[in-house]
């Protein structure tokens, strides 16, 4: 019998406040559960605007602890209610002065499995993230969830192949890539990089982007979220480039084993020849 997991993602527009943003995502999750989904992932800092378009200390207000902050506690309740794995990206405060761009991973019974902290922190027009975030320091964890072995990389991480590879080496069969990227900067890369990573590393990728414009800058977030399989083929259509959308797709995880046997990229790796990659 095929090892099929029904997976979901949400690309959302900013509502103007955290409470309504959380409520909207909860309703999307309940709809995904009604449609049989076993896992759902949300976009980068999903409970807030993408405040990193500007540098302003007022935006530290969005930060909260993980896992003991209000959003992750609420997402744990949601996971328990819907019996779904939930990937919840938030702005994390560990202690004063220690802030991270983080995704909490919650199992289908509401249990907190752990978190991923974004490694690569951009600092350019429209993406002033170094003002807010320290680089991630928790490695590239893969979580053994009710939906299978799941990893996370966040937005700018997708431009760096080493992280994708480490997730594969750590056993990921599905990687969620929550993002916030805008039309004029990287739209020509959006449907190249994640399919290429899925092929090179032999797993499924869920690529999630925000959609619409927000009050803190000129970024036009273009949505177009999608699932892609280990052959680099899209699983169904991508989402709209202008409208909020919930995607639910069936992922045949047996394809991971099939592709890895056929293309044998892991067999033919040469880590002994890559020492220069980790030199400063």
C-alpha positions in Angstrom: 0.0 0.0 0.0 1.3 3.4 -0.9 2.7 5.6 1.9 0.6 8.6 1.1 0.5 11.7 3.4 -2.1 14.4 2.7 -0.2 17.7 3.4 -1.3 21.3 3.5 0.1 24.8 3.5 -1.3 28.3 3.8 -0.3 31.4 2.0 -2.0 34.4 3.8 -2.3 38.1 3.6 -1.7 40.2 6.7 -4.9 41.1 8.5 -3.6 44.0 10.6 -3.4 42.3 14.0 -2.2 39.1 15.6 -5.5 37.9 17.0 -7.3 37.9 13.6 -4.2 36.5 11.9 -4.2 33.5 14.3 -7.9 33.0 13.9 -7.6 33.0 10.2 -4.9 30.3 10.2 -6.9 28.2 12.7 -9.8 28.2 10.2 -7.6 27.2 7.4 -6.2 24.4 9.5 -9.7 23.2 10.4 -10.6 23.2 6.7 -7.4 21.3 5.9 -8.3 18.7 8.6 -11.8 18.4 7.1 -10.2 17.6 3.8 -8.0 14.9 5.4 -4.7 16.6 5.8 -2.3 15.2 8.4 0.2 18.1 8.4 0.1 21.8 7.8 2.7 24.6 7.5 2.3 28.3 7.7 4.4 31.2 6.3 7.4 32.9 7.8 6.5 34.8 11.0 3.0 33.9 10.2 1.3 35.6 13.2 2.7 39.1 12.4 3.4 41.3 9.4 6.7 40.9 7.7 8.1 43.8 9.8 11.7 43.2 8.5 11.0 45.6 5.6 12.1 48.3 8.1 14.4 48.7 11.1 12.4 49.9 14.0 12.6 48.7 17.7 8.8 48.8 18.0 8.7 45.5 16.1 10.3 43.6 18.9 6.8 43.6 20.2 6.1 40.6 18.0 8.6 38.4 19.7 7.6 35.7 22.1 9.1 32.6 23.7 9.1 29.2 22.0 7.5 26.9 23.1 6.0 28.7 26.1 4.6 31.8 24.3 1.0 32.4 23.5 1.1 31.5 19.8 2.8 28.2 20.2 0.6 27.2 23.1 -2.4 28.1 20.9 -1.0 26.1 17.9 -0.5 23.1 20.2 -4.2 23.3 21.0 -5.0 23.5 17.3 -2.8 20.5 16.5 -4.6 18.5 19.2 -8.0 19.6 18.0 -7.3 18.8 14.3 -5.0 15.8 14.8 -2.5 17.4 12.5 1.2 18.2 12.7 1.6 22.0 12.7 4.7 23.9 11.5 4.4 27.4 13.1 7.0 30.0 12.2 7.3 32.9 14.7 9.6 35.6 16.0 11.3 34.1 19.0 12.8 35.7 22.1 15.0 33.4 24.1 16.1 36.2 26.5 16.6 39.9 26.1 19.0 40.5 23.2 18.6 36.9 21.9 16.1 36.9 19.1 15.6 34.3 16.4 13.5 33.6 13.3 12.1 30.3 14.4 9.6 27.6 13.4 8.0 25.4 16.1 7.2 21.9 15.1 4.1 20.4 16.9 3.0 16.8 16.6 -0.6 15.8 15.9 -1.3 15.1 19.5 -0.3 18.7 20.5 3.1 17.6 21.7 6.0 20.1 21.1 8.7 18.3 19.2 11.2 21.1 18.9 12.2 24.1 16.8 14.3 25.2 13.9 16.1 28.6 13.9 16.8 30.2 10.6 20.6 30.0 9.8 21.0 32.6 7.1 20.0 36.1 7.9 19.7 38.6 5.0 20.3 42.4 5.3 19.3 44.2 2.1 16.5 46.5 0.9 13.2 45.2 2.1 14.8 42.5 4.2 16.5 44.1 7.2 16.6 40.9 9.3 20.0 41.3 10.9 18.5 44.2 12.9 16.2 41.7 14.6 17.6 38.1 14.4 20.6 36.2 15.5 21.7 33.4 13.2 20.2 30.0 14.1 22.3 27.8 16.4 20.3 24.5 16.6 21.6 22.8 13.5 19.3 21.2 10.9 16.9 19.0 13.0 14.5 16.5 11.4 11.4 15.8 13.4 9.8 12.3 13.7 6.2 13.4 13.4 2.9 11.6 12.9 3.2 12.5 9.2 6.7 11.2 8.8 10.2 12.7 9.1 9.9 16.5 8.5 12.5 19.2 8.3 12.3 23.0 8.0 14.4 25.7 6.4 13.2 29.3 6.4 13.1 31.7 3.4 16.7 32.9 2.7 18.0 29.5 3.8 16.8 28.2 0.4 19.6 30.0 -1.4 22.2 27.8 0.4 22.5 24.2 -0.8 24.3 22.9 2.3 21.3 23.2 4.6 19.1 21.3 2.2 21.7 18.5 2.0 22.1 18.3 5.8 18.3 17.9 6.1 18.4 15.0 3.7 21.4 13.4 5.5 19.4 13.8 8.7 16.5 11.8 7.2 14.0 14.3 6.0 11.3 13.1 3.6 9.4 16.4 3.5 10.9 19.9 4.1 8.7 22.9 4.7 10.2 26.2 3.5 8.2 29.1 4.9 9.1 32.4 3.2 8.4 36.0 2.7 9.7 37.1 -0.7 8.6 39.8 -3.1 8.0 40.0 -6.8 10.8 42.2 -8.0 13.6 40.5 -6.1 13.4 36.7 -6.6 10.3 35.6 -8.5 12.4 34.2 -11.3 14.1 32.0 -8.7 11.0 30.8 -6.8 10.2 27.9 -9.1 13.9 26.9 -9.6 15.5 26.6 -6.3 13.1 24.5 -4.3 12.5 21.9 -7.1 16.3 21.7 -7.6 16.7 21.1 -3.9 14.0 18.4 -4.0 15.8 16.7 -6.8 19.3 17.0 -5.4 18.3 15.7 -2.0 15.5 13.3 -2.9 12.6 14.5 -0.8 9.4 16.6 -1.0 9.4 20.3 -0.5 6.5 22.6 0.6 7.4 26.1 -0.6 5.3 28.8 1.2 5.2 32.5 0.4 3.2 35.4 1.8 0.8 37.2 -0.5 -0.1 40.9 -1.0 1.3 44.2 0.3 1.7 45.2 3.9 2.0 48.6 5.7 5.7 48.5 6.6 7.2 48.7 3.1 6.8 48.3 -0.7 7.3 44.5 -0.9 4.7 42.8 -3.1 4.6 39.3 -1.8 3.6 37.1 -4.7 2.3 33.9 -3.1 2.6 31.1 -5.7 3.2 28.5 -3.0 3.5 24.9 -4.0 4.5 21.3 -3.2 7.2 19.7 -5.3 8.2 16.0 -5.4 11.7 14.4 -5.4 11.7 14.4 -9.2 11.2 18.1 -9.2 7.7 17.9 -10.5 4.9 20.1 -9.0 2.3 18.2 -7.1 -0.8 19.9 -8.5 -1.0 23.5 -9.4 0.8 26.3 -7.5 -1.3 28.8 -5.5 -2.4 32.2 -6.8 0.1 35.0 -7.1 -2.3 37.6 -5.7 -4.8 35.8 -3.4 -4.7 34.0 -0.1 -5.0 30.2 -0.5 -5.0 26.9 1.3 -3.3 24.1 -0.7 -3.9 20.4 0.2 -2.0 17.8 -1.7 -1.3 14.0 -1.5 2.4 13.2 -1.2 3.4 9.6 -2.0 6.4 9.3 0.3 7.4 6.0 -1.3 8.6 8.1 -4.2 11.5 9.2 -1.9 12.8 5.6 -1.8 12.2 5.1 -5.5 14.0 8.2 -6.6 16.9 7.6 -4.3 17.4 4.1 -5.8 17.1 5.4 -9.3 19.3 8.4 -9.2 21.6 7.2 -6.4 22.9 10.7 -5.5 23.5 9.8 -1.9 25.5 6.7 -3.0 27.7 8.8 -5.2 28.4 11.7 -2.8 32.1 12.5 -2.2 32.2 14.1 1.3 36.0 13.3 1.3 36.4 15.8 -1.5 34.3 18.6 0.0 36.6 19.8 2.8 36.9 23.2 1.3 33.2 23.9 1.7 33.5 24.2 5.5 36.6 26.4 5.6 36.0 30.0 6.6 
